Amino acid sequence: MTMGTITGMGIITGTTMTTEAGGALYRLMTWLSPSYPVGAFAYSQGLEGAVTLGHVHDRHSAGEFISESLDCGALWSDAVILAASHKAAAAQDWPALKEINGFARAFLLTAELKLESLSLGRAFLDTTAEAWPTSMLHRLRQGVLGEIAYPVAVASAAAGHGIALTQTLEACLHAGVANLVSAAIRLVPLGQSEGQSIIAGLEGKIRAVAERAMTTEIEDLATASFAAEISSMLHETQTTRLFRS
């Protein structure tokens, strides 16, 4: 591969900008940090409902809830959608990206999960386009896709900055797991060490799910996390809530 001009943290190769490893890590850590102003801390993806129903009540059941989300739930569907979006964005295939985003919005099974994904997507797009601008993010911010789902927004930012799909997927899945663990610590409740044990135990699964997502066609996507989905529906009418989903 012929290398071109080095500019800041990026290397220009022909018409494609590829972010160096250090720059990619820095950006992903920033974008997916709890301090990034998208409001991810306000959502639990049905975990609060599962705790209220008694399905999640200790470290083991919390770990099972999160592991199921990776295997066949919301984290899994987000991973497949992110992978497809990254490929389309990297190719600047706008019709494909618009179709994937429409699919992502339609695939959100409950009102709260829809609120979560679209709210995070808009906040992520607005913040990242201001702080880490690219022509792709500028165009997305103009509304070419309409309301944007969160995994589509993250994938588009990563592709626009030349960050590899593998890195993006693993970082996004880790952030999703960490957010659920943070919610479980407050809801179950769990100790900090118990929460970290869940994250440590899922390291290999996150890598495996990322690899599986990269080879799964979006038309083959399906979920089977029925308990989490029912919990999310029941949470919509729950009287007392800490989280928005």
Salt bridges, closest charged atoms under 4 A:
GLU48 OE1 - HIS235 NE2 2.72
ASP58 OD2 - HIS57 ND1 3.48
GLU64 OE2 - HIS60 NE2 3.10
ASP71 OD2 - LYS205 NZ 2.78
GLU112 OE1 - HIS235 ND1 2.80
GLU112 OE2 - ARG241 NH1 2.59
ASP126 OD1 - ARG122 NH1 2.97
ASP126 OD1 - ARG141 NE 3.25
GLU130 OE2 - ARG141 NH1 2.69
GLU203 OE2 - ARG207 NH2 3.59
